[in-house]
Amino acid sequence: MSSNERSDRELREILHKPGNDTPGVGVLLPGVFICLDCSGVHRNIPDIGKVKSLSLSRWEDHEVEFMAERGNERMRGKYEAAVPMYYYKPSHRDCQVLREQWIRAKYQRREFCDPGNKLTYEEETRDGMLMKRGRDNGQFLSRRFVLSEREGTLKYFTKTDLMPKLTRGFLKEGYMEKTGPKHTEGFKKRWFTLDHRRLMYFKDPLDAFAKGEVFLGNKEHGYSATAGLPATAHRNGAWQHGITIETPERSFLFTCETESDQQDWLQHFAAVLNATMSPQEYTMEALFKHRH
């Protein structure tokens, strides 16, 4: 019997163990078997582990031994040791956003490994912006929500109630010029606000809605901000002090009026990119990618 035949036979035996009856692929590092629907999510997060097909890939002896020592039941006991009772565990039938956030929380951030770990979303109060569907016309509008554990309430506030909130300070505000996604369009002057990880731009500082925004993730996930513009960029703007923001999806080009403005923006971008992302920010990132 060849080494490959022996590995295939041992893999089939492992798949008959309780909890391993998920057809499709195996994920090395956690040592689990997953369905084809979830394999795409795992492949997009390579730091979780290497994904290998059970039928199309060649499995080495040490890889089979690794999977045999682990398996879904044993790894569930490790990675789901402290899942809150209220936490929804998505199945393969749920949308990709839910499945991706569950996989990131479980394997990438390891939120549920330590029973004593205090989760961010279990704080006594939580205050933030959510989109709420209107009762009469079904339109989604931005509302401020406050979740209070002590009161056992989830309150939301209308635009009138939001006036104090709207005047809060952003990390940074100011004018920059930007060009379009092809980098051949003319640079246009826009008002920018940096609200945590959301870099939003407006035609006018008093505009109610942003014309667009850029999500700034963590630098370890393909996000960066550097001084200067690519050599291929059309430098047709009035300002010459460039900034290039790289995201996993595309590049964004900006120019500042002075070097001091450029350096100030870069310092704020660096602070955001170096900061660890919260579970809510991972969800925001996934929703942003889904919309764009």
TAVENHU-V785706 format. One record per residue. N is the residue number from 0. RES is the residue in three letters. OMEGA is omega as a letter, one per 30 degrees, with the letter a starting at -180 (none if undefined). Layout:
N;RES;OMEGA
N;RES;OMEGA
This chain:
0;MET;a
1;SER;l
2;SER;a
3;ASN;l
4;GLU;l
5;ARG;l
6;SER;l
7;ASP;l
8;ARG;a
9;GLU;l
10;LEU;l
11;ARG;l
12;GLU;l
13;ILE;a
14;LEU;l
15;HIS;l
16;LYS;a
17;PRO;l
18;GLY;a
19;ASN;a
20;ASP;l
21;THR;a
22;PRO;l
23;GLY;a
24;VAL;l
25;GLY;l
26;VAL;l
27;LEU;a
28;LEU;l
29;PRO;a
30;GLY;a
31;VAL;l
32;PHE;a
33;ILE;l
34;CYS;a
35;LEU;a
36;ASP;a
37;CYS;a
38;SER;l
39;GLY;l
40;VAL;l
41;HIS;a
42;ARG;l
43;ASN;l
44;ILE;a
45;PRO;a
46;ASP;l
47;ILE;a
48;GLY;a
49;LYS;a
50;VAL;l
51;LYS;l
52;SER;l
53;LEU;a
54;SER;a
55;LEU;a
56;SER;l
57;ARG;a
58;TRP;l
59;GLU;a
60;ASP;a
61;HIS;l
62;GLU;l
63;VAL;l
64;GLU;l
65;PHE;a
66;MET;a
67;ALA;a
68;GLU;a
69;ARG;a
70;GLY;a
71;ASN;a
72;GLU;a
73;ARG;a
74;MET;l
75;ARG;l
76;GLY;l
77;LYS;a
78;TYR;l
79;GLU;a
80;ALA;a
81;ALA;l
82;VAL;l
83;PRO;a
84;MET;a
85;TYR;a
86;TYR;a
87;TYR;l
88;LYS;a
89;PRO;l
90;SER;a
91;HIS;a
92;ARG;a
93;ASP;a
94;CYS;a
95;GLN;a
96;VAL;l
97;LEU;a
98;ARG;a
99;GLU;a
100;GLN;l
101;TRP;a
102;ILE;l
103;ARG;a
104;ALA;a
105;LYS;a
106;TYR;a
107;GLN;a
108;ARG;l
109;ARG;a
110;GLU;a
111;PHE;a
112;CYS;a
113;ASP;l
114;PRO;a
115;GLY;a
116;ASN;l
117;LYS;a
118;LEU;a
119;THR;a
120;TYR;l
121;GLU;l
122;GLU;a
123;GLU;l
124;THR;l
125;ARG;a
126;ASP;l
127;GLY;a
128;MET;l
129;LEU;l
130;MET;a
131;LYS;l
132;ARG;l
133;GLY;a
134;ARG;a
135;ASP;a
136;ASN;l
137;GLY;a
138;GLN;l
139;PHE;l
140;LEU;a
141;SER;l
142;ARG;l
143;ARG;l
144;PHE;l
145;VAL;l
146;LEU;a
147;SER;l
148;GLU;a
149;ARG;a
150;GLU;a
151;GLY;a
152;THR;l
153;LEU;a
154;LYS;l
155;TYR;a
156;PHE;l
157;THR;a
158;LYS;l
159;THR;l
160;ASP;a
161;LEU;a
162;MET;l
163;PRO;a
164;LYS;a
165;LEU;a
166;THR;a
167;ARG;a
168;GLY;l
169;PHE;l
170;LEU;l
171;LYS;l
172;GLU;l
173;GLY;a
174;TYR;l
175;MET;l
176;GLU;l
177;LYS;l
178;THR;a
179;GLY;a
180;PRO;l
181;LYS;a
182;HIS;l
183;THR;l
184;GLU;l
185;GLY;l
186;PHE;a
187;LYS;a
188;LYS;a
189;ARG;l
190;TRP;a
191;PHE;l
192;THR;l
193;LEU;a
194;ASP;a
195;HIS;a
196;ARG;a
197;ARG;l
198;LEU;a
199;MET;l
200;TYR;a
201;PHE;l
202;LYS;a
203;ASP;a
204;PRO;a
205;LEU;l
206;ASP;a
207;ALA;a
208;PHE;l
209;ALA;l
210;LYS;l
211;GLY;l
212;GLU;l
213;VAL;l
214;PHE;a
215;LEU;l
216;GLY;l
217;ASN;a
218;LYS;l
219;GLU;a
220;HIS;l
221;GLY;l
222;TYR;l
223;SER;l
224;ALA;a
225;THR;l
226;ALA;l
227;GLY;l
228;LEU;l
229;PRO;a
230;ALA;a
231;THR;a
232;ALA;l
233;HIS;a
234;ARG;a
235;ASN;l
236;GLY;l
237;ALA;a
238;TRP;a
239;GLN;a
240;HIS;a
241;GLY;l
242;ILE;l
243;THR;l
244;ILE;l
245;GLU;l
246;THR;l
247;PRO;a
248;GLU;a
249;ARG;l
250;SER;l
251;PHE;a
252;LEU;l
253;PHE;l
254;THR;l
255;CYS;a
256;GLU;a
257;THR;l
258;GLU;l
259;SER;l
260;ASP;l
261;GLN;a
262;GLN;l
263;ASP;l
264;TRP;a
265;LEU;l
266;GLN;l
267;HIS;l
268;PHE;a
269;ALA;l
270;ALA;l
271;VAL;a
272;LEU;a
273;ASN;a
274;ALA;l
275;THR;a
276;MET;l
277;SER;l
278;PRO;l
279;GLN;l
280;GLU;l
281;TYR;l
282;THR;l
283;MET;l
284;GLU;a
285;ALA;l
286;LEU;l
287;PHE;l
288;LYS;a
289;HIS;a
290;ARG;a
291;HIS;none
